[in-house]
Amino acid sequence: MNFASYEFWKLLILCFLASRVIMGIAKAISPELESLFGKLCLAATGLILLGAESWLTLGVFLWVVGLSWIGVLIASRDGFEKSSIPGKLIFAVLLVGQLAPLFYYKYWTFVLNDLLGLAVKVPSVFIPIGLSFYTFQKIGFWIDTIRNPGSRPRFLDYLNFCSFFPQIVAGPIEKRAALLPQIEEFVYKIRPANIPASAQWIVLGLAYKMVVADNLGLYPGKFHIDPSNPFHVWLEVFTFSIRIYFDFAGYSFIAVGLALIFGIRLTLNFRSPYWSANLREYWRNWHVTLGAWLRDYIYIPLGGNKNGRGIINILIVFLVSGIWHGAGWGFIIWGLLHGVGLTLCSSAKEKKTPWAIRWLVTFTFITATRLYFMETNTDLLIEKSCGFLNPLSYNLTNLRSLPAAFSGPLDIISLMLIFAIATIALLAEGLGIRKNKEPYHYGRLRIITFLLVFLIVFLAPMEESRFIYFNF
């Protein structure tokens, strides 16, 4: 379900046209059937788009959805005692069942070979797209039902909550209270009044993805990185840091735009996080719905900052965040570094420090820790870390060899061009914040939308590229 691919848009349009025909027939039979068939068509669209990836992807999704629904049915029954031994046992069994595909596809090899050191040859398997996202979302829905047992939805509304296609594979991880009421009131039709705003979000997202992220994605194959040279590593992690933001934010913008066409308002998952002046602010603005999920279902149940447990609970939350992103020591280190950084940030006195200094320190920390997020080869990660963290490696000899990381002058010029476009986009976000507007206000002006279409046509790479977070 790659929003940046021709095949996705072709299949989506075909699904929409088929839905209109089916709903027209249903309305001719009985006007009362139109609403029902509209919701059926919406569910079918999501399942078809997911199944187009692979039957396995669809099967795993339906497994998680089915177990979550069983949990919802049990939790909403009269007389169900969640604190009883049978209640706790049912909770544990269903939770393990929902997490089992995530563990197998994402963590099984790491646990056997890295944690247990068994050196077992495990057949390589691909991670079904969206697995981490929809698993967390369904568990959250189920827990919300346990907390409010008298509010069981209709199955079709629940299915549409789960399979609403703009958010199914890479978020936002919408909570029940935010999305379900909109699904329950859903009527399958295009909202003409929403089309301009929807188009602006979609074009902005495609530009972030195809003009900036996809072009930067070409450079890992072009760079000639010396792992022991910290300047080479800084170039690599800075490029990746810019790329991952424009890639993931681009997906989120397209998701918001697609949902808006159908009258559904999704959470804006990014709020210009690279203008944050401390880590608290950064994590309020980066992957907003994941942060909210971790807060509501892990941090607060652990006790939050009560009884002096704030620091340990923050570390647990960010350890989970690191593991959620991937199986590897780098992800664990990345999560713990951000947990430690956030606890230090919470205790620091920042008011007397100029904003520019706080911003520079924050952005440098975010970029530096991307190394542990980016590099999945443990041996290379160790080698890069040794050079990266060694003060003696920052010398003139290594600095002068920085151009050797490129294949030639043309690569340097093209990279500078993409960085310039990214800088303009980030400055536009900053201007939006400064003017007390939504950060992406200026990127969605009508004249800018036409300019972005021009840039997409002429600067987007010919090869289609999947979104980075499809790997998570």
C-alpha positions, 0 to 999 in steps of 0.5 A: 500500500505504497501511496507513492506508487502508480499501482496504489492509486490505480487500485484505489480508483478502481475500488472507489468506482466499484463501490459507487456502482454497488452503492447505486444498486443498493440504493435502487433496491432500498435507500436504507441499504446505501449506508450499510453498503457504504460501510461494507465498501469501505471495509472491502477497500481497505482489505483489498488494498492490504491483500494486494501486498500479499495474502500473508499480509492480509491473513496476519492482519485478520488474525490480529483483528479477530483476536482483538474482537474476541477480546472486545466481546469478552470484555463487554459482557455483563459480569466480566471481571477483569481483575479475577483470575479467569479475567487475567488469564483471558487477557494474557492469552489474547495478548500473547496471541495478538503479539505472536505474529509481531514476535515471530516476524520481527524478533524471533531471529534476534532472540535466538541468535543475538540474545540466546546466542544459539546460532540457529539458521532461521528462514528469512521472512518479510515483515508484513507491512503495518504489523507493528502499527495495527497490532498496537492500535488493536491492543489499545482498542481492546484495553479501552473496551476493558476500561469502558466495558459498556461501549461495544461497537458494531462489528462492521464499525470495528472492522472499518476502524481497523482497516481504514486504509489511509492509516492501516500500514504506517499510522497514525495509531488512532485511538478508539475515542478519536476514530470510532465515532467518525466511523460510526457516522461514516457515509461513503461519499466524496466531500467536494468541499474537502477536495482542495484541502485534501489535495494540498495535503496529498501533494505536500506529502508526495513532495516530501516523499518523492522530491526529498526523501526518495532522492536522499534514499539514493545516496546510501548506494552512492556514498563511500563511507569510511566507518572510522571517519567521523565526518563520513558518519556524520554525513551519513546520519545527517542525510538519513535524519533528513530523509526519515523525517520527510519520508514519514511525515510525507506518508502522514500528510498523504494519509490525512489528505486521503481520509479528508476526502471521505470526511474522516479527520486523522491526527496529524502525526508530525508537528515540525519536530525538527524545530524543537528546542528540547527532547520533551518538545521533540517527542510531543511533535514526532510520531505523535500517536505512538508517543500518546499510545506509549504514554496511555498504555505503558507509562501511566499504568506503570505509575507515571512519575508517582512514588519516584518512579518517573525516571525508571518508567521513562526508560521502560517506555523508551526501551519499548519504543526502541524495540517497537521500531526494530529487532537489534541492539542499535534500536535498543541503544537508541531507545535508551539514549532517548530515555536518558536524554529525556530524563536529563532534559526534564531535570535541566534548567533551560530558561536562561539558555538561549533558544538557538543553543537549546535547538542546536543541542537538541537537533545534534542529539537527535541526529547523532542518535540516528546512527543507532537507528540507521545502522542495523549491522552490529559490526559496522555499528561498533566500528562507526561508533568508535570513530564517531565517539573518539575525539582524536578522530576529529582531525584535519586528515579525516576532514579533508577526506570528506569529499572521498565519500562521494563518487564525484562532484555531480553527487555533491551538487545534487545532494546540496540541491536536495538539502536546499529544498529540505531547508526551504521546507523546514524554514517554511515550517518554522515560519508557520510556527512563528506566525502562530499558524499550523506548521505546514500552513505555508506548504499548503498554500495554493500557489505552493501546491502548483509549484510542488506538483512541478517539482514532483514531475521533474525531480522525483526519481523514476524508481518507486521507493517504499516508505521507510516505516513499512519496515517497522 
